[in-house]
Amino acid sequence: MLTVGVDLAKDRATTAVCTIHWDADVAVVEAPVLGADDTVVLGAATAPGVDAVALDAPFGWPAAMVAAVSS
């Protein structure tokens, strides 16, 4: 099984993509691609053999929560 992991960020410099090859007894994580732009993310996610894509996306905090923790 092959999984692509994507850590989305506010800007490209801190966005990363990596792949994980799963075997019966072991998972092998390849070195992440840092500074991944849309082309890199899309290419990794649609590469042949990819079984799953995992996304970590910063949606932000609700305004009421920001106000509560900022005061």
mmCIF file as Biopython writes it, N, C-alpha, C and O atoms, coordinates in Angstrom:
data_model
#
loop_
_atom_site.group_PDB
_atom_site.id
_atom_site.type_symbol
_atom_site.label_atom_id
_atom_site.label_alt_id
_atom_site.label_comp_id
_atom_site.label_asym_id
_atom_site.label_entity_id
_atom_site.label_seq_id
_atom_site.pdbx_PDB_ins_code
_atom_site.Cartn_x
_atom_site.Cartn_y
_atom_site.Cartn_z
_atom_site.occupancy
_atom_site.B_iso_or_equiv
_atom_site.auth_seq_id
_atom_site.auth_asym_id
_atom_site.pdbx_PDB_model_num
ATOM 1   N N  . MET A ? 1  ? 0.853   -1.181 0.000   1.0 0.0 1  A 1 
ATOM 2   C CA . MET A ? 1  ? 0.000   0.000  0.000   1.0 0.0 1  A 1 
ATOM 3   C C  . MET A ? 1  ? 0.890   1.233  0.000   1.0 0.0 1  A 1 
ATOM 4   O O  . MET A ? 1  ? 1.950   1.243  0.626   1.0 0.0 1  A 1 
ATOM 5   N N  . LEU A ? 2  ? 0.461   2.256  -0.695  1.0 0.0 2  A 1 
ATOM 6   C CA . LEU A ? 2  ? 1.213   3.506  -0.789  1.0 0.0 2  A 1 
ATOM 7   C C  . LEU A ? 2  ? 0.317   4.661  -0.360  1.0 0.0 2  A 1 
ATOM 8   O O  . LEU A ? 2  ? -0.771  4.853  -0.903  1.0 0.0 2  A 1 
ATOM 9   N N  . THR A ? 3  ? 0.788   5.427  0.620   1.0 0.0 3  A 1 
ATOM 10  C CA . THR A ? 3  ? 0.060   6.593  1.110   1.0 0.0 3  A 1 
ATOM 11  C C  . THR A ? 3  ? 0.890   7.841  0.851   1.0 0.0 3  A 1 
ATOM 12  O O  . THR A ? 3  ? 2.106   7.834  1.041   1.0 0.0 3  A 1 
ATOM 13  N N  . VAL A ? 4  ? 0.240   8.903  0.423   1.0 0.0 4  A 1 
ATOM 14  C CA . VAL A ? 4  ? 0.877   10.212 0.286   1.0 0.0 4  A 1 
ATOM 15  C C  . VAL A ? 4  ? 0.359   11.082 1.423   1.0 0.0 4  A 1 
ATOM 16  O O  . VAL A ? 4  ? -0.850  11.199 1.622   1.0 0.0 4  A 1 
ATOM 17  N N  . GLY A ? 5  ? 1.273   11.688 2.164   1.0 0.0 5  A 1 
ATOM 18  C CA . GLY A ? 5  ? 0.906   12.603 3.234   1.0 0.0 5  A 1 
ATOM 19  C C  . GLY A ? 5  ? 1.211   14.029 2.814   1.0 0.0 5  A 1 
ATOM 20  O O  . GLY A ? 5  ? 2.300   14.316 2.317   1.0 0.0 5  A 1 
ATOM 21  N N  . VAL A ? 6  ? 0.253   14.921 3.014   1.0 0.0 6  A 1 
ATOM 22  C CA . VAL A ? 6  ? 0.412   16.323 2.631   1.0 0.0 6  A 1 
ATOM 23  C C  . VAL A ? 6  ? 0.160   17.189 3.858   1.0 0.0 6  A 1 
ATOM 24  O O  . VAL A ? 6  ? -0.903  17.116 4.474   1.0 0.0 6  A 1 
ATOM 25  N N  . ASP A ? 7  ? 1.145   18.007 4.206   1.0 0.0 7  A 1 
ATOM 26  C CA . ASP A ? 7  ? 1.003   18.974 5.300   1.0 0.0 7  A 1 
ATOM 27  C C  . ASP A ? 7  ? 0.880   20.350 4.660   1.0 0.0 7  A 1 
ATOM 28  O O  . ASP A ? 7  ? 1.882   20.991 4.341   1.0 0.0 7  A 1 
ATOM 29  N N  . LEU A ? 8  ? -0.360  20.794 4.475   1.0 0.0 8  A 1 
ATOM 30  C CA . LEU A ? 8  ? -0.600  22.099 3.858   1.0 0.0 8  A 1 
ATOM 31  C C  . LEU A ? 8  ? -0.288  23.209 4.854   1.0 0.0 8  A 1 
ATOM 32  O O  . LEU A ? 8  ? -0.438  23.031 6.062   1.0 0.0 8  A 1 
ATOM 33  N N  . ALA A ? 9  ? 0.143   24.339 4.344   1.0 0.0 9  A 1 
ATOM 34  C CA . ALA A ? 9  ? 0.479   25.479 5.189   1.0 0.0 9  A 1 
ATOM 35  C C  . ALA A ? 9  ? 0.009   26.760 4.511   1.0 0.0 9  A 1 
ATOM 36  O O  . ALA A ? 9  ? -0.436  26.754 3.363   1.0 0.0 9  A 1 
ATOM 37  N N  . LYS A ? 10 ? 0.122   27.845 5.247   1.0 0.0 10 A 1 
ATOM 38  C CA . LYS A ? 10 ? -0.300  29.149 4.722   1.0 0.0 10 A 1 
ATOM 39  C C  . LYS A ? 10 ? 0.513   29.546 3.499   1.0 0.0 10 A 1 
ATOM 40  O O  . LYS A ? 10 ? -0.016  30.165 2.575   1.0 0.0 10 A 1 
ATOM 41  N N  . ASP A ? 11 ? 1.773   29.200 3.486   1.0 0.0 11 A 1 
ATOM 42  C CA . ASP A ? 11 ? 2.596   29.515 2.323   1.0 0.0 11 A 1 
ATOM 43  C C  . ASP A ? 11 ? 3.364   28.280 1.873   1.0 0.0 11 A 1 
ATOM 44  O O  . ASP A ? 11 ? 3.557   27.330 2.632   1.0 0.0 11 A 1 
ATOM 45  N N  . ARG A ? 12 ? 3.791   28.320 0.632   1.0 0.0 12 A 1 
ATOM 46  C CA . ARG A ? 12 ? 4.448   27.170 0.009   1.0 0.0 12 A 1 
ATOM 47  C C  . ARG A ? 12 ? 5.719   26.756 0.729   1.0 0.0 12 A 1 
ATOM 48  O O  . ARG A ? 12 ? 6.037   25.567 0.770   1.0 0.0 12 A 1 
ATOM 49  N N  . ALA A ? 13 ? 6.443   27.687 1.289   1.0 0.0 13 A 1 
ATOM 50  C CA . ALA A ? 13 ? 7.732   27.376 1.923   1.0 0.0 13 A 1 
ATOM 51  C C  . ALA A ? 13 ? 7.606   26.353 3.043   1.0 0.0 13 A 1 
ATOM 52  O O  . ALA A ? 13 ? 8.552   25.616 3.318   1.0 0.0 13 A 1 
ATOM 53  N N  . THR A ? 14 ? 6.454   26.304 3.687   1.0 0.0 14 A 1 
ATOM 54  C CA . THR A ? 14 ? 6.289   25.377 4.806   1.0 0.0 14 A 1 
ATOM 55  C C  . THR A ? 14 ? 5.270   24.274 4.513   1.0 0.0 14 A 1 
ATOM 56  O O  . THR A ? 14 ? 4.784   23.618 5.434   1.0 0.0 14 A 1 
ATOM 57  N N  . THR A ? 15 ? 4.946   24.069 3.238   1.0 0.0 15 A 1 
ATOM 58  C CA . THR A ? 15 ? 4.099   22.957 2.825   1.0 0.0 15 A 1 
ATOM 59  C C  . THR A ? 15 ? 5.001   21.775 2.491   1.0 0.0 15 A 1 
ATOM 60  O O  . THR A ? 15 ? 6.040   21.944 1.854   1.0 0.0 15 A 1 
ATOM 61  N N  . ALA A ? 16 ? 4.605   20.575 2.921   1.0 0.0 16 A 1 
ATOM 62  C CA . ALA A ? 16 ? 5.445   19.393 2.703   1.0 0.0 16 A 1 
ATOM 63  C C  . ALA A ? 16 ? 4.608   18.216 2.212   1.0 0.0 16 A 1 
ATOM 64  O O  . ALA A ? 16 ? 3.413   18.117 2.491   1.0 0.0 16 A 1 
ATOM 65  N N  . VAL A ? 17 ? 5.275   17.326 1.470   1.0 0.0 17 A 1 
ATOM 66  C CA . VAL A ? 17 ? 4.655   16.102 0.958   1.0 0.0 17 A 1 
ATOM 67  C C  . VAL A ? 17 ? 5.618   14.953 1.210   1.0 0.0 17 A 1 
ATOM 68  O O  . VAL A ? 17 ? 6.824   15.096 1.012   1.0 0.0 17 A 1 
ATOM 69  N N  . CYS A ? 18 ? 5.088   13.813 1.646   1.0 0.0 18 A 1 
ATOM 70  C CA . CYS A ? 18 ? 5.930   12.620 1.763   1.0 0.0 18 A 1 
ATOM 71  C C  . CYS A ? 18 ? 5.110   11.397 1.382   1.0 0.0 18 A 1 
ATOM 72  O O  . CYS A ? 18 ? 3.881   11.446 1.333   1.0 0.0 18 A 1 
ATOM 73  N N  . THR A ? 19 ? 5.804   10.306 1.116   1.0 0.0 19 A 1 
ATOM 74  C CA . THR A ? 19 ? 5.135   9.050  0.804   1.0 0.0 19 A 1 
ATOM 75  C C  . THR A ? 19 ? 5.513   8.001  1.835   1.0 0.0 19 A 1 
ATOM 76  O O  . THR A ? 19 ? 6.617   7.998  2.379   1.0 0.0 19 A 1 
ATOM 77  N N  . ILE A ? 20 ? 4.563   7.113  2.085   1.0 0.0 20 A 1 
ATOM 78  C CA . ILE A ? 20 ? 4.777   6.012  3.018   1.0 0.0 20 A 1 
ATOM 79  C C  . ILE A ? 20 ? 4.440   4.720  2.287   1.0 0.0 20 A 1 
ATOM 80  O O  . ILE A ? 20 ? 3.331   4.549  1.780   1.0 0.0 20 A 1 
ATOM 81  N N  . HIS A ? 21 ? 5.410   3.816  2.241   1.0 0.0 21 A 1 
ATOM 82  C CA . HIS A ? 21 ? 5.213   2.492  1.653   1.0 0.0 21 A 1 
ATOM 83  C C  . HIS A ? 21 ? 4.927   1.524  2.790   1.0 0.0 21 A 1 
ATOM 84  O O  . HIS A ? 21 ? 5.774   1.316  3.659   1.0 0.0 21 A 1 
ATOM 85  N N  . TRP A ? 22 ? 3.749   0.936  2.788   1.0 0.0 22 A 1 
ATOM 86  C CA . TRP A ? 22 ? 3.330   0.023  3.848   1.0 0.0 22 A 1 
ATOM 87  C C  . TRP A ? 22 ? 3.547   -1.410 3.392   1.0 0.0 22 A 1 
ATOM 88  O O  . TRP A ? 22 ? 3.175   -1.782 2.279   1.0 0.0 22 A 1 
ATOM 89  N N  . ASP A ? 23 ? 4.155   -2.213 4.264   1.0 0.0 23 A 1 
ATOM 90  C CA . ASP A ? 23 ? 4.325   -3.638 4.028   1.0 0.0 23 A 1 
ATOM 91  C C  . ASP A ? 23 ? 3.671   -4.358 5.197   1.0 0.0 23 A 1 
ATOM 92  O O  . ASP A ? 23 ? 3.182   -3.706 6.120   1.0 0.0 23 A 1 
ATOM 93  N N  . ALA A ? 24 ? 3.650   -5.657 5.183   1.0 0.0 24 A 1 
ATOM 94  C CA . ALA A ? 24 ? 3.003   -6.419 6.252   1.0 0.0 24 A 1 
ATOM 95  C C  . ALA A ? 24 ? 3.580   -6.093 7.622   1.0 0.0 24 A 1 
ATOM 96  O O  . ALA A ? 24 ? 2.842   -6.015 8.604   1.0 0.0 24 A 1 
ATOM 97  N N  . ASP A ? 25 ? 4.895   -5.901 7.695   1.0 0.0 25 A 1 
ATOM 98  C CA . ASP A ? 25 ? 5.555   -5.716 8.988   1.0 0.0 25 A 1 
ATOM 99  C C  . ASP A ? 25 ? 6.226   -4.366 9.183   1.0 0.0 25 A 1 
ATOM 100 O O  . ASP A ? 25 ? 6.729   -4.084 10.271  1.0 0.0 25 A 1 
ATOM 101 N N  . VAL A ? 26 ? 6.244   -3.533 8.161   1.0 0.0 26 A 1 
ATOM 102 C CA . VAL A ? 26 ? 7.024   -2.300 8.260   1.0 0.0 26 A 1 
ATOM 103 C C  . VAL A ? 26 ? 6.413   -1.193 7.395   1.0 0.0 26 A 1 
ATOM 104 O O  . VAL A ? 26 ? 5.780   -1.456 6.373   1.0 0.0 26 A 1 
ATOM 105 N N  . ALA A ? 27 ? 6.620   0.038  7.831   1.0 0.0 27 A 1 
ATOM 106 C CA . ALA A ? 27 ? 6.249   1.209  7.032   1.0 0.0 27 A 1 
ATOM 107 C C  . ALA A ? 27 ? 7.528   1.986  6.750   1.0 0.0 27 A 1 
ATOM 108 O O  . ALA A ? 27 ? 8.288   2.291  7.669   1.0 0.0 27 A 1 
ATOM 109 N N  . VAL A ? 28 ? 7.762   2.303  5.498   1.0 0.0 28 A 1 
ATOM 110 C CA . VAL A ? 28 ? 8.952   3.053  5.104   1.0 0.0 28 A 1 
ATOM 111 C C  . VAL A ? 28 ? 8.510   4.443  4.657   1.0 0.0 28 A 1 
ATOM 112 O O  . VAL A ? 28 ? 7.772   4.591  3.683   1.0 0.0 28 A 1 
ATOM 113 N N  . VAL A ? 29 ? 8.973   5.458  5.386   1.0 0.0 29 A 1 
ATOM 114 C CA . VAL A ? 29 ? 8.629   6.846  5.084   1.0 0.0 29 A 1 
ATOM 115 C C  . VAL A ? 29 ? 9.778   7.465  4.301   1.0 0.0 29 A 1 
ATOM 116 O O  . VAL A ? 29 ? 10.914  7.486  4.773   1.0 0.0 29 A 1 
ATOM 117 N N  . GLU A ? 30 ? 9.487   7.963  3.116   1.0 0.0 30 A 1 
ATOM 118 C CA . GLU A ? 30 ? 10.517  8.629  2.318   1.0 0.0 30 A 1 
ATOM 119 C C  . GLU A ? 30 ? 10.705  10.055 2.819   1.0 0.0 30 A 1 
ATOM 120 O O  . GLU A ? 30 ? 9.820   10.619 3.462   1.0 0.0 30 A 1 
ATOM 121 N N  . ALA A ? 31 ? 11.849  10.624 2.524   1.0 0.0 31 A 1 
ATOM 122 C CA . ALA A ? 31 ? 12.150  11.996 2.948   1.0 0.0 31 A 1 
ATOM 123 C C  . ALA A ? 31 ? 11.091  12.946 2.385   1.0 0.0 31 A 1 
ATOM 124 O O  . ALA A ? 31 ? 10.712  12.825 1.220   1.0 0.0 31 A 1 
ATOM 125 N N  . PRO A ? 32 ? 10.612  13.884 3.195   1.0 0.0 32 A 1 
ATOM 126 C CA . PRO A ? 32 ? 9.582   14.805 2.707   1.0 0.0 32 A 1 
ATOM 127 C C  . PRO A ? 32 ? 10.131  15.796 1.688   1.0 0.0 32 A 1 
ATOM 128 O O  . PRO A ? 32 ? 11.308  16.153 1.708   1.0 0.0 32 A 1 
ATOM 129 N N  . VAL A ? 33 ? 9.252   16.223 0.807   1.0 0.0 33 A 1 
ATOM 130 C CA . VAL A ? 33 ? 9.562   17.303 -0.125  1.0 0.0 33 A 1 
ATOM 131 C C  . VAL A ? 33 ? 9.065   18.575 0.540   1.0 0.0 33 A 1 
ATOM 132 O O  . VAL A ? 33 ? 7.861   18.757 0.718   1.0 0.0 33 A 1 
ATOM 133 N N  . LEU A ? 34 ? 9.983   19.452 0.905   1.0 0.0 34 A 1 
ATOM 134 C CA . LEU A ? 34 ? 9.625   20.708 1.560   1.0 0.0 34 A 1 
ATOM 135 C C  . LEU A ? 34 ? 9.437   21.805 0.519   1.0 0.0 34 A 1 
ATOM 136 O O  . LEU A ? 34 ? 10.062  21.771 -0.542  1.0 0.0 34 A 1 
ATOM 137 N N  . GLY A ? 35 ? 8.592   22.759 0.814   1.0 0.0 35 A 1 
ATOM 138 C CA . GLY A ? 35 ? 8.333   23.842 -0.132  1.0 0.0 35 A 1 
ATOM 139 C C  . GLY A ? 35 ? 7.520   23.373 -1.326  1.0 0.0 35 A 1 
ATOM 140 O O  . GLY A ? 35 ? 7.668   23.898 -2.430  1.0 0.0 35 A 1 
ATOM 141 N N  . ALA A ? 36 ? 6.656   22.381 -1.104  1.0 0.0 36 A 1 
ATOM 142 C CA . ALA A ? 36 ? 5.875   21.796 -2.193  1.0 0.0 36 A 1 
ATOM 143 C C  . ALA A ? 36 ? 4.792   22.766 -2.670  1.0 0.0 36 A 1 
ATOM 144 O O  . ALA A ? 36 ? 3.996   23.266 -1.877  1.0 0.0 36 A 1 
ATOM 145 N N  . ASP A ? 37 ? 4.779   23.018 -3.969  1.0 0.0 37 A 1 
ATOM 146 C CA . ASP A ? 37 ? 3.729   23.864 -4.534  1.0 0.0 37 A 1 
ATOM 147 C C  . ASP A ? 37 ? 2.567   22.989 -5.013  1.0 0.0 37 A 1 
ATOM 148 O O  . ASP A ? 37 ? 2.597   21.770 -4.848  1.0 0.0 37 A 1 
ATOM 149 N N  . ASP A ? 38 ? 1.556   23.607 -5.599  1.0 0.0 38 A 1 
ATOM 150 C CA . ASP A ? 38 ? 0.366   22.871 -6.035  1.0 0.0 38 A 1 
ATOM 151 C C  . ASP A ? 38 ? 0.710   21.748 -7.010  1.0 0.0 38 A 1 
ATOM 152 O O  . ASP A ? 38 ? 0.119   20.670 -6.947  1.0 0.0 38 A 1 
ATOM 153 N N  . THR A ? 39 ? 1.660   21.994 -7.907  1.0 0.0 39 A 1 
ATOM 154 C CA . THR A ? 39 ? 2.042   20.991 -8.894  1.0 0.0 39 A 1 
ATOM 155 C C  . THR A ? 39 ? 2.644   19.762 -8.225  1.0 0.0 39 A 1 
ATOM 156 O O  . THR A ? 39 ? 2.337   18.634 -8.611  1.0 0.0 39 A 1 
ATOM 157 N N  . VAL A ? 40 ? 3.494   19.969 -7.230  1.0 0.0 40 A 1 
ATOM 158 C CA . VAL A ? 40 ? 4.115   18.853 -6.507  1.0 0.0 40 A 1 
ATOM 159 C C  . VAL A ? 40 ? 3.061   18.070 -5.732  1.0 0.0 40 A 1 
ATOM 160 O O  . VAL A ? 40 ? 3.049   16.840 -5.767  1.0 0.0 40 A 1 
ATOM 161 N N  . VAL A ? 41 ? 2.181   18.775 -5.036  1.0 0.0 41 A 1 
ATOM 162 C CA . VAL A ? 41 ? 1.129   18.112 -4.249  1.0 0.0 41 A 1 
ATOM 163 C C  . VAL A ? 41 ? 0.224   17.295 -5.163  1.0 0.0 41 A 1 
ATOM 164 O O  . VAL A ? 41 ? -0.042  16.126 -4.882  1.0 0.0 41 A 1 
ATOM 165 N N  . LEU A ? 42 ? -0.251  17.890 -6.246  1.0 0.0 42 A 1 
ATOM 166 C CA . LEU A ? 42 ? -1.140  17.193 -7.166  1.0 0.0 42 A 1 
ATOM 167 C C  . LEU A ? 42 ? -0.441  16.005 -7.818  1.0 0.0 42 A 1 
ATOM 168 O O  . LEU A ? 42 ? -1.036  14.938 -7.974  1.0 0.0 42 A 1 
ATOM 169 N N  . GLY A ? 43 ? 0.816   16.189 -8.198  1.0 0.0 43 A 1 
ATOM 170 C CA . GLY A ? 43 ? 1.567   15.098 -8.813  1.0 0.0 43 A 1 
ATOM 171 C C  . GLY A ? 43 ? 1.737   13.917 -7.881  1.0 0.0 43 A 1 
ATOM 172 O O  . GLY A ? 43 ? 1.597   12.768 -8.299  1.0 0.0 43 A 1 
ATOM 173 N N  . ALA A ? 44 ? 2.037   14.189 -6.620  1.0 0.0 44 A 1 
ATOM 174 C CA . ALA A ? 44 ? 2.203   13.112 -5.643  1.0 0.0 44 A 1 
ATOM 175 C C  . ALA A ? 44 ? 0.877   12.409 -5.384  1.0 0.0 44 A 1 
ATOM 176 O O  . ALA A ? 44 ? 0.828   11.181 -5.310  1.0 0.0 44 A 1 
ATOM 177 N N  . ALA A ? 45 ? -0.191  13.175 -5.246  1.0 0.0 45 A 1 
ATOM 178 C CA . ALA A ? 45 ? -1.497  12.606 -4.916  1.0 0.0 45 A 1 
ATOM 179 C C  . ALA A ? 45 ? -2.081  11.762 -6.048  1.0 0.0 45 A 1 
ATOM 180 O O  . ALA A ? 45 ? -2.871  10.851 -5.799  1.0 0.0 45 A 1 
ATOM 181 N N  . THR A ? 46 ? -1.700  12.059 -7.279  1.0 0.0 46 A 1 
ATOM 182 C CA . THR A ? 46 ? -2.262  11.344 -8.430  1.0 0.0 46 A 1 
ATOM 183 C C  . THR A ? 46 ? -1.269  10.394 -9.081  1.0 0.0 46 A 1 
ATOM 184 O O  . THR A ? 46 ? -1.524  9.883  -10.172 1.0 0.0 46 A 1 
ATOM 185 N N  . ALA A ? 47 ? -0.141  10.154 -8.424  1.0 0.0 47 A 1 
ATOM 186 C CA . ALA A ? 47 ? 0.875   9.254  -8.977  1.0 0.0 47 A 1 
ATOM 187 C C  . ALA A ? 47 ? 0.336   7.827  -9.061  1.0 0.0 47 A 1 
ATOM 188 O O  . ALA A ? 47 ? -0.489  7.426  -8.240  1.0 0.0 47 A 1 
ATOM 189 N N  . PRO A ? 48 ? 0.794   7.068  -10.041 1.0 0.0 48 A 1 
ATOM 190 C CA . PRO A ? 48 ? 0.354   5.676  -10.152 1.0 0.0 48 A 1 
ATOM 191 C C  . PRO A ? 48 ? 0.683   4.888  -8.878  1.0 0.0 48 A 1 
ATOM 192 O O  . PRO A ? 48 ? 1.762   5.034  -8.304  1.0 0.0 48 A 1 
ATOM 193 N N  . GLY A ? 49 ? -0.251  4.066  -8.457  1.0 0.0 49 A 1 
ATOM 194 C CA . GLY A ? 49 ? -0.025  3.213  -7.299  1.0 0.0 49 A 1 
ATOM 195 C C  . GLY A ? 49 ? -0.427  3.806  -5.965  1.0 0.0 49 A 1 
ATOM 196 O O  . GLY A ? 49 ? -0.405  3.103  -4.954  1.0 0.0 49 A 1 
ATOM 197 N N  . VAL A ? 50 ? -0.796  5.081  -5.930  1.0 0.0 50 A 1 
ATOM 198 C CA . VAL A ? 50 ? -1.191  5.708  -4.664  1.0 0.0 50 A 1 
ATOM 199 C C  . VAL A ? 50 ? -2.560  5.169  -4.248  1.0 0.0 50 A 1 
ATOM 200 O O  . VAL A ? 50 ? -3.524  5.222  -5.011  1.0 0.0 50 A 1 
ATOM 201 N N  . ASP A ? 51 ? -2.620  4.649  -3.022  1.0 0.0 51 A 1 
ATOM 202 C CA . ASP A ? 51 ? -3.861  4.074  -2.501  1.0 0.0 51 A 1 
ATOM 203 C C  . ASP A ? 51 ? -4.646  5.048  -1.635  1.0 0.0 51 A 1 
ATOM 204 O O  . ASP A ? 51 ? -5.871  4.965  -1.556  1.0 0.0 51 A 1 
ATOM 205 N N  . ALA A ? 52 ? -3.942  5.972  -0.986  1.0 0.0 52 A 1 
ATOM 206 C CA . ALA A ? 52 ? -4.613  6.901  -0.073  1.0 0.0 52 A 1 
ATOM 207 C C  . ALA A ? 52 ? -3.817  8.197  0.012   1.0 0.0 52 A 1 
ATOM 208 O O  . ALA A ? 52 ? -2.597  8.208  -0.156  1.0 0.0 52 A 1 
ATOM 209 N N  . VAL A ? 53 ? -4.529  9.283  0.277   1.0 0.0 53 A 1 
ATOM 210 C CA . VAL A ? 53 ? -3.902  10.587 0.486   1.0 0.0 53 A 1 
ATOM 211 C C  . VAL A ? 53 ? -4.392  11.113 1.827   1.0 0.0 53 A 1 
ATOM 212 O O  . VAL A ? 53 ? -5.595  11.161 2.085   1.0 0.0 53 A 1 
ATOM 213 N N  . ALA A ? 54 ? -3.447  11.508 2.680   1.0 0.0 54 A 1 
ATOM 214 C CA . ALA A ? 54 ? -3.780  12.072 3.992   1.0 0.0 54 A 1 
ATOM 215 C C  . ALA A ? 54 ? -3.438  13.557 3.976   1.0 0.0 54 A 1 
ATOM 216 O O  . ALA A ? 54 ? -2.324  13.934 3.613   1.0 0.0 54 A 1 
ATOM 217 N N  . LEU A ? 55 ? -4.388  14.401 4.368   1.0 0.0 55 A 1 
ATOM 218 C CA . LEU A ? 55 ? -4.193  15.853 4.357   1.0 0.0 55 A 1 
ATOM 219 C C  . LEU A ? 55 ? -4.236  16.417 5.765   1.0 0.0 55 A 1 
ATOM 220 O O  . LEU A ? 55 ? -5.097  16.063 6.571   1.0 0.0 55 A 1 
ATOM 221 N N  . ASP A ? 56 ? -3.292  17.301 6.045   1.0 0.0 56 A 1 
ATOM 222 C CA . ASP A ? 56 ? -3.316  18.102 7.269   1.0 0.0 56 A 1 
ATOM 223 C C  . ASP A ? 56 ? -3.463  19.540 6.796   1.0 0.0 56 A 1 
ATOM 224 O O  . ASP A ? 56 ? -2.525  20.118 6.248   1.0 0.0 56 A 1 
ATOM 225 N N  . ALA A ? 57 ? -4.646  20.119 7.008   1.0 0.0 57 A 1 
ATOM 226 C CA . ALA A ? 57 ? -4.937  21.452 6.489   1.0 0.0 57 A 1 
ATOM 227 C C  . ALA A ? 57 ? -5.274  22.417 7.618   1.0 0.0 57 A 1 
ATOM 228 O O  . ALA A ? 57 ? -6.082  22.096 8.489   1.0 0.0 57 A 1 
ATOM 229 N N  . PRO A ? 58 ? -4.653  23.608 7.609   1.0 0.0 58 A 1 
ATOM 230 C CA . PRO A ? 58 ? -4.930  24.614 8.643   1.0 0.0 58 A 1 
ATOM 231 C C  . PRO A ? 58 ? -6.192  25.404 8.316   1.0 0.0 58 A 1 
ATOM 232 O O  . PRO A ? 58 ? -6.150  26.342 7.520   1.0 0.0 58 A 1 
ATOM 233 N N  . PHE A ? 59 ? -7.294  25.035 8.917   1.0 0.0 59 A 1 
ATOM 234 C CA . PHE A ? 59 ? -8.545  25.742 8.658   1.0 0.0 59 A 1 
ATOM 235 C C  . PHE A ? 59 ? -8.708  26.979 9.533   1.0 0.0 59 A 1 
ATOM 236 O O  . PHE A ? 59 ? -9.564  27.820 9.258   1.0 0.0 59 A 1 
ATOM 237 N N  . GLY A ? 60 ? -7.911  27.098 10.569  1.0 0.0 60 A 1 
ATOM 238 C CA . GLY A ? 60 ? -7.998  28.255 11.449  1.0 0.0 60 A 1 
ATOM 239 C C  . GLY A ? 60 ? -8.932  28.018 12.615  1.0 0.0 60 A 1 
ATOM 240 O O  . GLY A ? 60 ? -9.595  26.983 12.696  1.0 0.0 60 A 1 
ATOM 241 N N  . TRP A ? 61 ? -8.979  28.968 13.504  1.0 0.0 61 A 1 
ATOM 242 C CA . TRP A ? 61 ? -9.805  28.885 14.707  1.0 0.0 61 A 1 
ATOM 243 C C  . TRP A ? 61 ? -11.007 29.796 14.570  1.0 0.0 61 A 1 
ATOM 244 O O  . TRP A ? 61 ? -10.926 30.831 13.909  1.0 0.0 61 A 1 
ATOM 245 N N  . PRO A ? 62 ? -12.133 29.426 15.190  1.0 0.0 62 A 1 
ATOM 246 C CA . PRO A ? 62 ? -13.295 30.321 15.204  1.0 0.0 62 A 1 
ATOM 247 C C  . PRO A ? 62 ? -12.947 31.632 15.916  1.0 0.0 62 A 1 
ATOM 248 O O  . PRO A ? 62 ? -12.161 31.636 16.864  1.0 0.0 62 A 1 
ATOM 249 N N  . ALA A ? 63 ? -13.524 32.727 15.468  1.0 0.0 63 A 1 
ATOM 250 C CA . ALA A ? 63 ? -13.219 34.052 16.024  1.0 0.0 63 A 1 
ATOM 251 C C  . ALA A ? 63 ? -13.437 34.109 17.532  1.0 0.0 63 A 1 
ATOM 252 O O  . ALA A ? 63 ? -12.655 34.744 18.240  1.0 0.0 63 A 1 
ATOM 253 N N  . ALA A ? 64 ? -14.482 33.460 18.035  1.0 0.0 64 A 1 
ATOM 254 C CA . ALA A ? 64 ? -14.749 33.482 19.482  1.0 0.0 64 A 1 
ATOM 255 C C  . ALA A ? 64 ? -13.626 32.799 20.264  1.0 0.0 64 A 1 
ATOM 256 O O  . ALA A ? 64 ? -13.278 33.233 21.362  1.0 0.0 64 A 1 
ATOM 257 N N  . MET A ? 65 ? -13.067 31.740 19.702  1.0 0.0 65 A 1 
ATOM 258 C CA . MET A ? 65 ? -11.969 31.056 20.388  1.0 0.0 65 A 1 
ATOM 259 C C  . MET A ? 65 ? -10.710 31.925 20.394  1.0 0.0 65 A 1 
ATOM 260 O O  . MET A ? 65 ? -10.013 32.010 21.406  1.0 0.0 65 A 1 
ATOM 261 N N  . VAL A ? 66 ? -10.426 32.565 19.268  1.0 0.0 66 A 1 
ATOM 262 C CA . VAL A ? 66 ? -9.266  33.459 19.199  1.0 0.0 66 A 1 
ATOM 263 C C  . VAL A ? 66 ? -9.402  34.567 20.232  1.0 0.0 66 A 1 
ATOM 264 O O  . VAL A ? 66 ? -8.437  34.891 20.925  1.0 0.0 66 A 1 
ATOM 265 N N  . ALA A ? 67 ? -10.584 35.147 20.341  1.0 0.0 67 A 1 
ATOM 266 C CA . ALA A ? 67 ? -10.816 36.215 21.320  1.0 0.0 67 A 1 
ATOM 267 C C  . ALA A ? 67 ? -10.626 35.702 22.741  1.0 0.0 67 A 1 
ATOM 268 O O  . ALA A ? 67 ? -10.073 36.405 23.586  1.0 0.0 67 A 1 
ATOM 269 N N  . ALA A ? 68 ? -11.077 34.491 23.007  1.0 0.0 68 A 1 
ATOM 270 C CA . ALA A ? 68 ? -10.980 33.930 24.358  1.0 0.0 68 A 1 
ATOM 271 C C  . ALA A ? 68 ? -9.540  33.656 24.768  1.0 0.0 68 A 1 
ATOM 272 O O  . ALA A ? 68 ? -9.166  33.909 25.913  1.0 0.0 68 A 1 
ATOM 273 N N  . VAL A ? 69 ? -8.731  33.144 23.854  1.0 0.0 69 A 1 
ATOM 274 C CA . VAL A ? 69 ? -7.351  32.814 24.219  1.0 0.0 69 A 1 
ATOM 275 C C  . VAL A ? 69 ? -6.408  34.001 24.071  1.0 0.0 69 A 1 
ATOM 276 O O  . VAL A ? 69 ? -5.265  33.939 24.523  1.0 0.0 69 A 1 
ATOM 277 N N  . SER A ? 70 ? -6.866  35.075 23.448  1.0 0.0 70 A 1 
ATOM 278 C CA . SER A ? 70 ? -6.025  36.255 23.252  1.0 0.0 70 A 1 
ATOM 279 C C  . SER A ? 70 ? -6.148  37.269 24.379  1.0 0.0 70 A 1 
ATOM 280 O O  . SER A ? 70 ? -5.319  38.172 24.483  1.0 0.0 70 A 1 
ATOM 281 N N  . SER A ? 71 ? -7.160  37.140 25.219  1.0 0.0 71 A 1 
ATOM 282 C CA . SER A ? 71 ? -7.367  38.151 26.263  1.0 0.0 71 A 1 
ATOM 283 C C  . SER A ? 71 ? -6.704  37.779 27.569  1.0 0.0 71 A 1 
ATOM 284 O O  . SER A ? 71 ? -6.790  38.530 28.541  1.0 0.0 71 A 1 
#
